[in-house]
Amino acid sequence: MAAQKDLYDAIVIGAGIQGCFTAYHLAKHRKRVILLEQFFLPHSRGSSHGQSRIIRRAYPEDFYTQMMDECYQIWAQLEHEAGTQLHRQTGLLLLGMKENSELKTIQATLSRQGVEHQCLSAEELKQRFPNVLLARGEVGVLDKSGGVLYADKALRALQDAIRHLGGLVCDGEKVMEIKPGFPVTVKSTAGIYQGKSLVITAGPWTNQLLRPLGIELPLQTLRINVCYWREKVPGSYGVSQAFPCFLGLGLSPAPHHIYGLPSGEYPGLMKVCYHHGNNVDPEERDCPEAFSDIQDVQILGRFVRDHLPDLEPTPALLEPCLYTNTPDEHFILDRHPKYDNVVIGAGFSGQPDIPQSQSSEDL
Ligand SMILES: Cc1cc2nc3c(=O)[nH]c(=O)nc-3n(C[C@H](O)[C@H](O)[C@H](O)COP(=O)(O)OP(=O)(O)OC[C@H]3O[C@@H](n4cnc5c(N)ncnc54)[C@H](O)[C@@H]3O)c2cc1C
């Protein structure tokens, strides 16, 4: 058994947003924590990289909307500690057909939960956002609390905070083997570690680590094209014009959601993406077969032409990213059924970036 000084309270595998938040909360609770990341940081091979993410209270389920109160507080706290802006409130505009059931459910949830929002008819939308065109029957709901999170800056702030709180962040160390038990032993490409508990937040690689532990989760990894579209007049869809994030629900011709964020992260370009992609093994993300048969860019091009007429309808920039989804798009946060000091957090791409705090308090 390792000497007490080498026994960590928790070992966390994976320095995406979930692993970073987990290690941060553990360190804040004065736990001896080590965070292991297979790639050198920062990296762009998982799900958490890039400049921006949407944060919102507008969900169909009451429990997500309720959880977001704590999330906003945690983001504000981190922002305060880091002394840098990580969040910008822009509002989130939901777009859909008036009778769209998801739109109606979200609207009802927002009302029930007392979240400030506004239902906008086509006419009101036209006045408020003249550079958004709606098809007949489409309406909007504005969740005023929605906004942008600065993803890469958040990861950096968390990793700095973990170190500042006495935790270890070890990058370029791939975990190769887990020996469950007490203590749990983890072998990486660079060392062997022992911990009282283990948290696996390995995103698309989760099942690679779980299979030898006797379980496999129903996770689907998708390659997503993050598309940026050039503004005909730079800044016209930007935050300076008070343009919000948006989420299109079931809009023709898109069977899946389409979402966008105000321009700004790349000058003159607006991010508009399709909430679906091709099934892919995370190691094969950039093989041509991984993105040959998906119609996402064509679907987005038609959406941009019809709804955002002040953007050029072909993307100026494409960046790959990975989603990890469960069949019902709700994330998994649980203990291993046989080893209760092993906690697993996975499948977060369908739902909000809930900063993990409860899990770490329970460890
Ligand atoms: C294009 C795109 C847009 C999105 N937009 C939004 C949005 O607007 N709002 C929102 O809330 N969410 C959004 N998401 C979802 C959100 O980004 C993800 O839910 C989140 O990043 C998942 O983080 P994670 O830590 O679970 O996984 P990851 O970020 O994939 O992190 C897992 C980490 O584990 C490491 N790892 C894996 N195996 C090992 C190993 N054996 N040893 C060591 N390290 C290992 C990986 O290298 C990786 O760094 C979006 C995602 C994408 C891709």
The ligand as a MOL file (V3000), in Angstrom:
LIG
                    3D

  0  0  0     0  0            999 V3000
M  V30 BEGIN CTAB
M  V30 COUNTS 53 58 0 0 0
M  V30 BEGIN ATOM
M  V30 1 C -19.6850 21.7680 -30.7150 0
M  V30 2 C -20.1770 21.6690 -29.2990 0
M  V30 3 C -21.0260 22.6380 -28.8310 0
M  V30 4 C -21.5320 22.5480 -27.5580 0
M  V30 5 N -22.3370 23.5220 -27.1150 0
M  V30 6 C -22.7670 23.5000 -25.8480 0
M  V30 7 C -23.4870 24.5900 -25.3460 0
M  V30 8 O -23.7310 25.5780 -26.0490 0
M  V30 9 N -23.9060 24.5490 -24.0680 0
M  V30 10 C -23.6120 23.4810 -23.2660 0
M  V30 11 O -24.0180 23.4960 -22.1010 0
M  V30 12 N -22.9120 22.4110 -23.7210 0
M  V30 13 C -22.4760 22.4140 -24.9820 0
M  V30 14 N -21.7200 21.3880 -25.4540 0
M  V30 15 C -21.5100 20.2340 -24.5900 0
M  V30 16 C -20.3490 20.4320 -23.6410 0
M  V30 17 O -19.2940 21.0950 -24.2620 0
M  V30 18 C -19.9420 19.0460 -23.1550 0
M  V30 19 O -21.0130 18.5000 -22.4500 0
M  V30 20 C -18.7370 19.0720 -22.2310 0
M  V30 21 O -17.6510 19.7200 -22.8370 0
M  V30 22 C -18.3660 17.6540 -21.8630 0
M  V30 23 O -17.2300 17.6970 -21.0520 0
M  V30 24 P -16.5590 16.4130 -20.4800 0
M  V30 25 O -15.5750 16.8980 -19.4690 0
M  V30 26 O -17.5850 15.4240 -20.0790 0
M  V30 27 O -15.8190 15.7220 -21.7360 0
M  V30 28 P -14.4360 16.1350 -22.5320 0
M  V30 29 O -14.3630 17.5990 -22.7390 0
M  V30 30 O -14.4040 15.2790 -23.7280 0
M  V30 31 O -13.3070 15.7240 -21.5260 0
M  V30 32 C -12.8840 14.3960 -21.3460 0
M  V30 33 C -11.3920 14.4490 -21.1250 0
M  V30 34 O -10.9490 13.1790 -20.6980 0
M  V30 35 C -9.6540 12.9590 -21.2550 0
M  V30 36 N -9.3820 11.5330 -21.2270 0
M  V30 37 C -10.0880 10.5710 -21.8430 0
M  V30 38 N -9.5250 9.3550 -21.6190 0
M  V30 39 C -8.4340 9.5700 -20.8430 0
M  V30 40 C -7.4450 8.7260 -20.2910 0
M  V30 41 N -7.4540 7.3970 -20.4930 0
M  V30 42 N -6.4730 9.2780 -19.5380 0
M  V30 43 C -6.4390 10.6170 -19.3100 0
M  V30 44 N -7.3430 11.4640 -19.8320 0
M  V30 45 C -8.3420 10.9580 -20.5830 0
M  V30 46 C -9.8380 13.5310 -22.6650 0
M  V30 47 O -8.6210 13.7440 -23.3030 0
M  V30 48 C -10.6130 14.7730 -22.3900 0
M  V30 49 O -9.7900 15.8960 -22.1690 0
M  V30 50 C -21.1810 21.4530 -26.7170 0
M  V30 51 C -20.2780 20.4910 -27.1910 0
M  V30 52 C -19.7710 20.6030 -28.4570 0
M  V30 53 C -18.8090 19.5550 -28.9530 0
M  V30 END ATOM
M  V30 BEGIN BOND
M  V30 1 1 1 2
M  V30 2 1 2 3
M  V30 3 2 2 52
M  V30 4 2 3 4
M  V30 5 1 4 5
M  V30 6 1 4 50
M  V30 7 2 5 6
M  V30 8 1 6 7
M  V30 9 1 6 13
M  V30 10 2 7 8
M  V30 11 1 7 9
M  V30 12 1 9 10
M  V30 13 2 10 11
M  V30 14 1 10 12
M  V30 15 2 12 13
M  V30 16 1 13 14
M  V30 17 1 14 15
M  V30 18 1 14 50
M  V30 19 1 15 16
M  V30 20 1 16 17
M  V30 21 1 16 18
M  V30 22 1 18 19
M  V30 23 1 18 20
M  V30 24 1 20 21
M  V30 25 1 20 22
M  V30 26 1 22 23
M  V30 27 1 23 24
M  V30 28 2 24 25
M  V30 29 1 24 26
M  V30 30 1 24 27
M  V30 31 1 27 28
M  V30 32 2 28 29
M  V30 33 1 28 30
M  V30 34 1 28 31
M  V30 35 1 31 32
M  V30 36 1 32 33
M  V30 37 1 33 34
M  V30 38 1 33 48
M  V30 39 1 34 35
M  V30 40 1 35 36
M  V30 41 1 35 46
M  V30 42 1 36 37
M  V30 43 1 36 45
M  V30 44 2 37 38
M  V30 45 1 38 39
M  V30 46 1 39 40
M  V30 47 2 39 45
M  V30 48 1 40 41
M  V30 49 2 40 42
M  V30 50 1 42 43
M  V30 51 2 43 44
M  V30 52 1 44 45
M  V30 53 1 46 47
M  V30 54 1 46 48
M  V30 55 1 48 49
M  V30 56 2 50 51
M  V30 57 1 51 52
M  V30 58 1 52 53
M  V30 END BOND
M  V30 END CTAB
M  END
